[in-house]
Amino acid sequence: MQYWISKALAVSVMVSLTGCGVFTDEAHHKRNYRANEPVKAPEGLAQPAQDLTYKMDVAQYDNDPEAKNYRPPAQVITIAQGSWVEEGDKDARVYFDKNDGIVDLDEFIWDSINAVLHEENASATKEDKLLGKIETDWYSIIKPEDVWFWEDEADVSQQRFLFTIEEKSHQRTASLSSKLIDFKSDSQELTPLLKQQLEVRALNQVIAEFDYRYRQLEVEMRKQQGIISLEMGFDNKGNAALVTEQDYFVVFDRFSGFLERLSFTIVEIDQERGLITADYKKPESSVWDSIWGEELAELPIEDGQYQILVSRTNEGGTSLTWMDSEGTTLEPGTMNDLQQALENALRQRGINI
């Protein structure tokens, strides 16, 4: 899956929402005001009557047309699952809940910070995992704009930050805060507002990385679910079959949909007998499929019609007995190869039947 697309999109949205852009206020520019003189009647015509109640003097405005930069305070963007902020918190701080699949929340946040530093070609100058503190080297959050290709891309400013991770006693929630500890720039003055924006911007970068890494973890968890869905075994008649611990009705209801995603065409579903009849044709892969990572799994069986008998096992699970169009059960060796191919398909696509 192309995670870099969603990640780049998330970062771009965060940049636009955090308020670190420059907004020019021209509401009082003189061109926005039209101070009209009273209507002058042409020669030979009478001046229009005017009610003195509504008469207004021609106003004169002493405006400063020079553009000024107004930047709103930045906001922490909680795009990561399980992230939140406390209302009224004046510091650049976010809270993370321990989502499913995360073994060590502190370590997960720590790795997200280091990943951001790596992307910025920076490193940590001081690290203390026991205290949950990371002090960074110099890097630039605000990138220069409108630079010609023959010009050097000089940083607007550079910053150093202190990230602090504090885990709750129950170890299900941890907070991450960022603090600007050093700043240098030849053209920009550090104001309290700019300091707040830089701290939030640095924090939002880590939140986006946390979100990206957890989405990857979710996909891996879905893939792992597929590994244990089907195993080699026997049905109640002793025939080689694919066996799962899942409920009969769940498997029968979903397995036909799974087959359709593996180049099968469903011909008939006999609910009373638990029999699925389907035609199989090997997929034709294209160059575009390989580029986008959508190559279809090719199963170790010949093109043709197959019958899959779904039955309850004596142990309370469900068996899938594969037969050819004549009703002959497939050989154990073929079933073993088929089981491995189906397992790989489940893993690659993150499917859980």
N, C-alpha and C positions, 0 to 999 in steps of 0.2 A: 504494500500500500504506500501511496505517496504522501508520507507524513509531512514532508517539508513544505507542501503547499498549504496545508491547514495551519502549520506553525507560522509560516510567513504571514498568512492572513490574520492570525490572531495578534501577532506583534504589530502589524500595521493598524489594526483596529484600536489596539491599546494606545499606540502613539497618538492617534487622532483624538482619543477620548481623555487622555490624562491632562490635557490642557497645556502641554509644553510647546505648542505651536505659537506663532506670533500673530496677533490679531490687531489690525490697524483700525483705530476708531476715527472715522471721518464724518461722524454725525453732524458736527458743527462746522464743516467746511463751508466757506462762503458761497460756493456754487449751489448749495442746497437751500439757500434763502433767496427769495425773489421779493425785493422791496420795491413795489411798483408805485410810481407817481400817480396822482389822481388822473382820471380820464380827462383828456383834453378834447373838447368838441371842435370839429372843423369850423373854419370861418363861415359865418352865415347861419350856423345852427346854435341853438340854445344849449347851455350846459345841462346835463341830466340832473334831475332833482336827487338830492341825497338826504336821507334821514340822519339828522345829527346824532340820534341815539346809537347808530351803528358806525359812526365815523371813527376811523382809526388813523393815527398819525403814521407817516412813513417811518419805519424803524431803521436804525443804523446799528449794525453789529460789529463790534471790534473783536474779530476772531483771529485765532492763531492757526493758520492753515497747515502748519508743520505737523506731519504724521507722528503720532505717539504710539508706543507699543504697550498694549495692555494684555497681561497674561493672568488668567485665572489660576487659583490654587489647583494643584494636580490632585487626582483622585486615584486611590488604590483600586485596581480593576480585578475583581475576584472571579476570573474566568475558569480557574481550576476547580474540578469537582471537590466539594468538601472544604472550600476556602471561604472565609468570611472576615469581616472587620467589625470592631466594636464602634457603635455610634458615638460620635464626639471625641474619638481618639485623635489627639493632636500630632502624634508621632506617625512616622511611616511604618506601619505595622500591619501584618496580616496573620490570620489564624488558619491552620490546616487541621482538618480532622483526619484520622487514620482510616483511609478507604480500604475496601476489600483488596487483598493481594499485597498490601504494603507490610513488610515484615518489621522494619525499623523505620519509624517516621522521621526521627532525627537524621538518620543516615540518608534517607530519600531526599530530604531538604538540602542536606550538605552536598550531595552529589549534584543537585540542581544548581546550586551556587557555583560550584567548580566548573560545571558545563558552561554557564554564562561567561565566566572568566576566560575559559578556553576560547569561546567564540570571539571575545573581545581582545584576544592575544595578550591577555594579562594573566597574572598569577596571584596567589595569596602570599603575602609577606609574613603573616603570623597566623597560625592555626592552633586552636585549643578546643579539641572535641569535648573535653570534660566540662569546660565552661560554655561551650557552644558558640565560640566567637571566631570569626574569620575577618582578618584585616587585609584589604586588597592592595595591589600595586596600582600605579597610575593607568587609567584608561579614560576614553572620551565617550560620554553618552550622547551628547548633542553633536550631530554630524554637520559638516559645512554644506551649504546649498549653493546652487548656481555657480559651479566651478567649471571653467572652460577646460577642455581636454589637455591643453598645453600648460595649464597652471598646476602648481603643487596643491594638493588637498591638505591644507593646514587645519588642525583641530581648532575649534572655537574655544574650547577649554578642556582641561583634564581634571579628573577627580580621583580621590581615594575614599573608600567606604569601609565602614565596620558593620558587618552583618552579625546579628545575635539571634541564636535559636534558644528558645526557652520551652521546655516540655512540661506539661501538666503532670501532677503526681500519678494520675491514672494512666498516663502514657498513651492516651487516645487522642490528645490534642496538643499541638505545639504552635508557638508563635514565632514569626520571623520579622525582625525589624532591621532597617537600614539607617545608618547615620553617616553623614558626610564629615570626614575627619580632615580632609585637605583639598585645596582647590587652587588652580593656577590658570591664568588667562592673560593674554596681552591686550585684549580688546573688550573684555566683559568684566563688570564689577559684580562681586558676589553680594547679593541682597538677601534678606530673610526669605523673600518669596522665591527667588531662584534656588536657594538652598533647599526649600521644601519640595520644589519641583524635581530637583535632581535626586533627592532621596526617594521620592515616590517612583520616579522613572526607573531607578536602579532596582527597587523592590518589584516593580511590575515585570521587569525582565526575568526575574527569578520565578515569579508566578507563572509566566508563559512557559518557561522551561519545565516547571513542575507539571503543568497541564500536559505538555507534549510527552513527557516521560511516562506519565500515568496512563495516557491513552495507549502508548506502546505496551505497557504492562497489561492493560485490559485485553488487548488483542492476543497477547501471549497466553493469558489465562483462558481465553476462549479456545485457542488452539489446543491447550492441554486438556480441556474438557473432551475434545474429540478423540484423544488417544485412548481413553478408557471406555468409549461408547460401544465398541464392537471387539469381541475376542473370539478366538477359535474354540469350538466345543462340539457338542453333539445334541441333536434333538431327542425327543423321548423315544424315537424308534432306533436310535443308534447311528443315524446318518450324520456325516460331517456337516456342521452348520456354524453360522455366526451367532454368538450368544451375547446378550446384554442383560444387565440387572434391571433395566428399566421396565416399566409396566407395559403389558401387552397392548392396551388401548393407545398409549402414548406412541409406541413404536409404529403400530399399524397406521395411525392417523398421520404420522410425519414422514414415514419412510418413502412413500411414493413421491413426495416433493423432493426428497434428497436424491432419488434416482433421476428425476428430471434434470437436476443440475449436473448430472454425470453422463449426459448424452443418451439417456433412455427416453423412450416415448411410451407413456402408459397406454396400454390397450384395454385392460379390464381390471376392475377391482371387485373381488368377490368377498364381501364382508362376512358372510355366513361361514365360508370355508377358510377365511383368512388368507386368501390367495391373491397375489398381485401378478398380472401378466404384463410384460413390457418388452418392447423391441429395443435392441442396442445397436448403435452404429458408432464406430470409432470416430472421435472428433478430428476435424481438420484444423490444425493450428496455423496461424498466420504470423507474419513478422510483427504486426501491431500487437497481437496477443502477448508475444514475448517481451515487447517493449514495455507494455503496461502491466506485466505480471499477471495476466489473465489466462494463461495457458490451461486448457482443460486437461484433467487427468485421464490417461488412457488405461483402461482396465485390461487385465490379462485373459480376456475371453474373446471369442470370435463374434463377428456381427451376426445378429439373429434374434430370435424370440426366446425369452426366458420366463420361468415361473418362480416366484419367491413365495414360499409358504411360511407365514408368520404364525407361530404357535407358542403356547405357554409351556414353560419347562416345569419339571417336578420340583425344582428348587425355588420356584416363584418368579423366575425371570422370563425372558422371551428369546426364542430361537428363530433364526432366519435360514431356512433350507432352500438352497438354490438348485433348480432343475432346468433342463433344456426344454425345447418345445414339445418333446415327446413325453415329458414327465420323468425323465431319468435324472437321478441325483448326480450332481457334478462330483468328480473324483476329489479325494481329500487333498491331493497336491494342488489341484486347481483352486480349491476353496482356500487353501493357505495363502496362495499368491493373491487371490481376490481380497482376502482379509487385509493383507499388507497394503494393497493399492487403495482400498477404501479408507484405511487408517490414515494414509498419507493425504488423501483428499480431504478428510475431516480436519487434519492438522493445518493444511495450507489455507483452507477457506474459513477456518474457525467455526465449523458447523457442529452443532450438538443435536443429535436426534433423540 
